[in-house]
Amino acid sequence: MIHSSEFLEIVNNAKRRVREVSVAETIERINHSAQLIDVREDNEFNSAHAEGARHMGRGIIDRDIVQTFPDKDTELILYCGGGYRSALAAEMIQKMGYTNVWSMAGGWAAWQESGAPVETPIPF
């Protein structure tokens, strides 16, 4: 996907304030209680997603994060398709008081390239 320079400027600005982790670090952290959150669109998540990921699309995460994870110290790792939307979502929930938030570098593309476990829903 080709992103506009305006969008990339906003993402790069957000990435200055958001910590990133690799796929390998993500797997290690979720094995020690970190919560993996897929912020992609519904159709992207329903197509396939990281094993064990919870879906909270970027359009609703701000609304639902407090009810889902009331402890603002919970370790949250967000991912999207390539690491852009997750950085924006991570920045927003940090502004909401969450203290242990990460964006997975490279997103879904990096997860797949690494051979990490994937869940593919069975169509009806």
C-alpha positions as CSV (number, residue, x, y, z in Angstrom):
1,M,0.0,0.0,0.0
2,I,1.2,3.5,-0.8
3,H,0.7,5.9,2.1
4,S,0.4,9.7,1.7
5,S,3.2,11.9,3.0
6,E,0.7,13.5,5.4
7,F,-0.2,10.1,6.9
8,L,3.5,9.1,7.2
9,E,4.3,12.3,8.9
10,I,1.7,11.7,11.5
11,V,2.8,8.1,12.0
12,N,6.5,9.1,12.3
13,N,5.6,11.7,14.8
14,A,3.6,9.1,16.9
15,K,6.5,6.6,16.6
16,R,8.7,9.1,18.5
17,R,6.5,8.6,21.5
18,V,5.7,4.9,21.1
19,R,7.9,1.9,22.0
20,E,8.2,-0.9,19.4
21,V,9.0,-4.5,19.8
22,S,9.9,-7.2,17.2
23,V,7.9,-10.3,16.5
24,A,10.4,-12.4,18.5
25,E,10.0,-10.0,21.5
26,T,6.3,-10.1,21.1
27,I,6.1,-13.8,21.3
28,E,8.3,-13.8,24.4
29,R,6.2,-11.2,26.0
30,I,2.9,-12.8,25.3
31,N,4.3,-16.0,26.8
32,H,4.7,-13.9,30.0
33,S,1.2,-12.4,30.1
34,A,1.3,-9.5,27.6
35,Q,-1.9,-9.1,25.7
36,L,-1.7,-9.1,21.9
37,I,-4.2,-6.8,20.2
38,D,-4.9,-6.7,16.5
39,V,-6.1,-3.2,15.5
40,R,-6.7,-4.0,11.9
41,E,-10.2,-3.8,10.3
42,D,-12.7,-6.6,10.9
43,N,-12.2,-8.2,7.5
44,E,-8.5,-8.3,7.9
45,F,-8.7,-9.9,11.3
46,N,-11.4,-12.4,10.1
47,S,-9.2,-13.4,7.2
48,A,-6.3,-14.5,9.5
49,H,-4.5,-13.2,12.6
50,A,-1.8,-13.8,15.0
51,E,-2.5,-16.8,17.2
52,G,-4.1,-15.7,20.5
53,A,-4.7,-12.1,19.4
54,R,-7.7,-10.2,20.6
55,H,-9.4,-8.0,18.0
56,M,-10.0,-4.3,18.8
57,G,-10.0,-2.4,15.6
58,R,-8.4,1.0,15.6
59,G,-11.9,2.5,15.2
60,I,-13.1,1.1,18.6
61,I,-10.0,0.5,20.7
62,D,-10.2,4.0,22.3
63,R,-13.8,3.4,23.2
64,D,-13.4,-0.2,24.5
65,I,-9.9,-0.4,26.0
66,V,-10.8,0.7,29.5
67,Q,-13.7,-1.8,29.9
68,T,-11.5,-4.6,28.4
69,F,-8.3,-3.8,30.3
70,P,-9.2,-1.7,33.4
71,D,-5.6,-2.1,34.8
72,K,-3.7,0.6,33.0
73,D,-0.4,-1.2,33.8
74,T,-1.4,-4.3,31.7
75,E,1.2,-4.9,29.1
76,L,-0.4,-4.4,25.7
77,I,1.2,-5.1,22.3
78,L,-0.7,-3.7,19.3
79,Y,-0.2,-4.7,15.7
80,C,-1.7,-3.8,12.4
81,G,-0.8,-4.6,8.8
82,G,2.6,-2.9,8.8
83,G,3.1,-1.1,12.1
84,Y,1.5,2.3,11.2
85,R,-2.0,2.1,12.6
86,S,-0.8,0.3,15.7
87,A,1.6,3.1,16.5
88,L,-1.2,5.6,16.2
89,A,-3.5,3.4,18.4
90,A,-0.7,2.9,20.9
91,E,-0.1,6.7,21.2
92,M,-3.8,7.3,21.8
93,I,-4.1,4.7,24.6
94,Q,-1.0,6.0,26.2
95,K,-2.7,9.4,26.3
96,M,-5.5,7.6,28.1
97,G,-3.1,6.6,30.9
98,Y,-1.9,3.2,29.8
99,T,1.8,2.8,30.8
100,N,2.9,-0.5,29.3
101,V,2.0,-0.2,25.6
102,W,4.0,-1.4,22.6
103,S,3.6,-1.4,18.8
104,M,4.8,-4.5,17.0
105,A,7.3,-3.4,14.4
106,G,6.4,-4.5,10.9
107,G,2.9,-5.6,12.0
108,W,1.1,-8.5,10.4
109,A,3.5,-8.7,7.5
110,A,6.4,-9.2,9.9
111,W,4.5,-11.8,11.9
112,Q,3.8,-13.8,8.7
113,E,7.3,-13.5,7.4
114,S,8.7,-14.8,10.7
115,G,6.6,-18.0,10.5
116,A,4.9,-17.2,13.9
117,P,1.6,-19.1,14.6
118,V,-1.5,-17.9,12.7
119,E,-5.2,-18.5,13.3
120,T,-7.4,-18.7,10.2
121,P,-11.1,-18.9,11.0
122,I,-13.0,-21.6,9.2
123,P,-15.6,-20.2,6.8
124,F,-19.2,-21.1,7.4
